[in-house]
Amino acid sequence: MKDLESGEVSYPLKAFVCDNCYLVQLDEYEKANEIFSEDYVYFSSMSSTWLAHSKDYVEMMISEFGIGQDSYVMEIASNDGYLLQYFKQEGVKVIGVEPTLSTATVARNKGIESITEFFGRDFARNFASERGKCDLVLGNNVLAHVPDINDFVSGIKEVLSDDGIVTMEFPHILNLIELNQFDTIYHEHFSYLSFTTVRKIFKSHGMDMFHVQEITTHGGSLRVFAKHEQNKSLEVRTTVQNLVAKEVKYGITDLKYYENFQEVAFKIKTDLLNFLLIAKSENKKVAAYGAAAKGNTLLNYAGVKSDLIDFVVDRAESKIGKFLPFSHIPVLEESELEKQKPDYIIILPWNISGEIQDQLTYSKNWGAKFVTFIPDLKIF
């Protein structure tokens, strides 16, 4: 509560499109080491959906690409060991690189070695020199989080073994635009990526994409597979050219494609405000689920405060007792839902809406309705 008496720093939130490589990027208004600090509060293991996704990935890499007990696996941005734990269970040697001490500590408690540093070219060169190169280098939802993407990809090149594989997962900008996912634009995400752009970046550092998968996580993501360009043991699959063609068809390489995004975001803003004002005029209690970063973008863009949303609940103990920035909506334990019995529960992390609905089935006992606003207003 004392923190509410302190001033809050705000930063511009503007996305720019490169007319050469079509990378969509924010200015680095806030430094990465300030965002990903030692008291970082996002723990990947909080989502059962994400754990299942990670376990499926490990099983695929073992069965399809032969990652085994003779392999060395590095995960960049390994968080609390949510994924590496499954490789470790199979006897695979693993190492995590995670700059946030809060999450790395949890991973270490699981027996997963974690280096608390930011990944980049200098780190990778030192690591490869001292500890050898890795057969699999993976990163889930980190490629979009780095301010210097070329330094990051150069580091991957340095630490990857000659026959090694890189996999990276990141939200696909095609889905961001087509499904109005403007709330995924926030300062933690420096880049918004297409396959066309990422392929160019990796190529400029001597690595080729040989496969890509379109996956459902985070509202629609890509999982890309890359290798050293001199590695001829892995053939380039038809998925690569198919996705390049799909992006061109939609208009990823045409600046006009990006022009009306602001108008779509404004409609969602007005829908949100109209819903809340009507609910309050009818004396309805409105709560939210998930103190998610994307929720802050949505609420602050619309100018929503705690007089329109009473509280938000979250499963992460690290967030309980805090307040959402600027809106000052209190973050409470999930048990508050049953105590206060809100009429509406707004699901802010809409990307795991199904998981949350299953978790909150008891809210049917008092007739609560769920609400989401991306890609448009839905009450159910």
N, C-alpha and C positions, 0 to 999 in steps of 0.2 A: 504493500500500500504506500510505503514511503517513496518508492520509485515514481509513483504517479505525480509527486510534487516536483520532480526534476523535469528539465526541458527535454524535448525529443528532437533528434536530428532527422530531417527528411532529405531525400535525394531525388533528383529528377528520374523519371522512368520513361525513357525514350528508346525505341528500337530503330536501328538504321540498317538499310540493305545495301550491300556492295553491288555496284552495277557491273562488276567484272566476274566475281566468283559466286555471287548471290548468297554470301554468308550474311545472316541476320544477326546483329550483335548490339549489345548495350555499351555505352561508355562505362569505364571502370570508375564509377563515382565512389564506391566503397571497396576497399582493398580486400583481397581474398582472405588474408590472415585475420582480418577483423570479423568477417562473416563466419569462417570456419575456425573458431576459437576453441580454447580448452573446455569451455562450458557449453558447447554445441548440444542442442537438445533433441535432434532427430535420431532415433534409433530404428534401424531397418527391421529388426526382429519384432517390432510391435505389430506388423501386418502378417497375418497367417497366409494371405494370398501371395504376398511377396516371398515368404519362406517357401511355399510350394513351387512358385516359379523358379526360385533359385535351385531347389533340389532337382527339378526337372532338367535344368540347364546342366548341372553336374553330371547327371546320368547320361545326357546326350553326348557331352564331351568325352566321357569315358567310353561309351559304346561306339560312337561314330568316328572319333578322332584318336582313340587309343591313349588318352591321358591315363596314366597309371602310376604305380609305385616307383617307377624309374623317372617320373616326370617332376619338374619343378614348376609350381604355379604361383604367379604373383597376381594379386588383385590390388588395383589402385583405387583408393577410396573404399577400403574394405569395411568401414563402419564398425559394427559390433561383432563382426565375424559371422554374420547371417548366412553367407554363402560358403566361405572357406571351411566352415565346420563340416560340410557335407563331403568335400574333398578329403579332409583330414580323417573322417570316418572310414574312408576307403584306402587309407594308408598312403595318400599322396602327400609329398612334401610341399608345404605352402608357406607363403610369406605375405603379410598384409602391409600396405603403405597407407596410413591414415593420419592426417594432420590433426584431427580433433582428439584431444586426450580423453575426454569423457567416454567416447565410443571405443577408442582403442583399448582402454582399461578393461572394458567389458569383454572384448575379444581376447585379451590376454588371460582373463580369468577362465576362458574356455580352452586355454592351452594353445591359442593361435598366436604365433609370433607376429608382432605388429610394430612397424617403425613409424614413429610419430613425426613425420616430415611431409612437406609438399613434394609431389613428384614433378620432375622436370629433367632436362637434358643433363645438367651437372650431377644431380642425384643419381640418375641412371648410369652415367659413366663410372661414378665411384662405386656404385653397387656391383656393376658387371665386373669391374676390376678386382674387387675384394671378395665377391661371393659367387661370381659366375653368372651366366645368362639363363633366362627362363624359357621353358618350352611352351608355356601358355601365359600370356599377359591379358588380363581382362579388366574391364571397367564398366560398371553399370551406373548410368546417370552421373558420370563425372566429366565426360568430354565437353558437355555444355557448361560446366562449372568453372572452367579454367580461363583466366584472363588472357593468357598467351598460349593459344591453341597450337601454334607452330613449335614452340619450345616443348610442349607436352608430347606431341606426336614424335618429335625428334628424340625425346627420351625413350619412347617405346621402341623406336628403331635401335637404340643403343643397347637395350637390355634384352632384346629378343634373340633367342638362339637361331642358328642358320635355318633350321627346319621348323622353327616355332610358329605358333598361331596367335594372332591377336583377335579378341572379340570385344566389341564395344556396343553398349546399348544406350540409346538416347531417344527422347521424344522426337517424333517425326514432324517437321514443320508443316508438312502437307495436312496432317490431322489438326494441328493447331489452327490453321487458317480455315479449313473446310468445316470444322466443328466448333468454331468460335471460341477456342480455348485460350482467350486472352489472359485469363488469370494465371496461366503458367509462366507469364512474363514477370519476373521479379529479379532483384539484384543478385540473388544467388546463382541465377542462370545468366552467364555472360553471352552465350551463343545459342542460336535456334537453327537447327541443322537439317539440311536435306541430304539425301544420299549423294546427289551430284556434287555438292560442296565438299562433303567429307571424303569422297573418293579422290577429288582433286588434291586435297590437303595431304592425304596419305601418299599419293603418287609423287608429290613434290619432295617427299622424304624417302623415296626409294621403296615404297611398299604398295602392293596391289591388293585390291579387293577381289576375293575369289568367290564370295557367297554373301547373300544378305537374306534376312528373314523379316517379314512384317509381323510384329507381335502386338498383343492387346494391352500390355502394361502402360500405365500413365496416359491413358486415353489414346493410345496408338503409338508404338515405338518401332524403331529399327534395331535389329541386332546385326552388325556387320562383322565379317570375317576377313582378316587381312594376313598377308605374308610378305616376306622379303621378295622383291621382284625377281631376284635370281633363283628363287626356290621354284623349281618346275615340278615338284612332286605333287602339288595340289592344283588340279585343273580349275579354270574359271568356269563357274556354273552359269546356266542361262538366267538365273535369278538376277544377276548383275545387270545385264542389258535390258531385261524386262522392266526392272524398277527405274532405270534411267529413262526409258521410253515413257513410262507412266508419269514420271515427274515432268517431263517435257510436255506431255499431253495436257496436264493440268495447268501448266504455265509457270512452273518454278523458275525458269530462266527468262521470264518476261517481267519487267518491273511493274507493269500494269496489274499483275496478279495480286500485288500487295496493297493496292491503293485504297480499297473500301473497308479495310479491316477496322478502322476507327469507328465507322458508322455502325458496324455490327456490334462492337463493344458497347456503344452508347445505348443501343436498344436493350441489351441485357441489364445495363445500369438502371434504366427507367423501369423495366419489368421488376427488378429487385425492390426499388423504392416504392413502387405502386403496391406491390404485394405486402410489404411491411406496414405501410401506412393504413391500408385497408384492414389488415390483421389487428393493428393497434386500435383502430376506430371501433372494432367489434369486440374489444377487450380480450383478445386472444393472447396467450402467452407464447412467445417465440424463443426457442433455444437453438443452438447450433451444435453440430458434432464435428470435432476435429480441428485443433488449433494449427491448421496447416498454412504454409507460406502462401499457397495459391489463394486461400481464403482471405488473407490480409490484402492481397492485390484487389480482389473483388470488393471487399467491404470498404477499403479506403478510397478506391476509385469512385464508389457510389456515395461516399461521405457518411456511411452508417456508423452510429455510435451506440452506446449501451442503453440508450433510451428506446431503441427499436429492437434490439436483440438482447434478451435478459442475461444470458450466460452461454458459454460454450463448454462442452465436456471433452475430455481426452483421456486415453488409456495410459499415456506416457507420464509417469510420476514426475519426470523432469520439467513438465509444463504446468503441473497443478499449482495453484496459488499465484500464478502470474497473470498478466493481462495482455490482450492483443494490442500491438502498437497502434497508437493514435485513436482507434475506436474505443480502447479501454474497456473492452468486454472481458469480464473475469473468466479465467479458465478453472473449471471445477472438476471434481471427480465424477465419473459416470453415474454413480449412485444418486446424484442430484436429479437425474431425469425422473426416477421413480418418486422422489420426494416432492418435486415441484410439478410434475405431470404437465409439461408444456403441450399446447395444442398442435404446434408445428415444430419439427426438428429439421433444420436446414443442414444438409450434408455438404460440408465445404470441400473435403477431399473426394469429389465426385468420381474419381478414377477407381475408387474401391467402394463404390456405393452398394454393390451387392453384398460384399462382406459386412458392411456396417448394418444393412437392413437385417441380415441374418442374426447379427449380434444383438440387435435391439428389438427382436420380435416381441418382447414383453411390453413394449410401448403400445401394442394393440389393446392391452387391457384397459386403457383409458381413452382409446380412440385417437391417438396421436397420428398425424400425417407427416410423411417425409416430403422434403422439397429440395430440388436441385435447380440450378440456373444455367448450367452449361450442358449442351450447346444452346438450350433455351429453357424457359420456365416449365417445370414439371411438378405437379403435386400428386402424390400417390400414397 
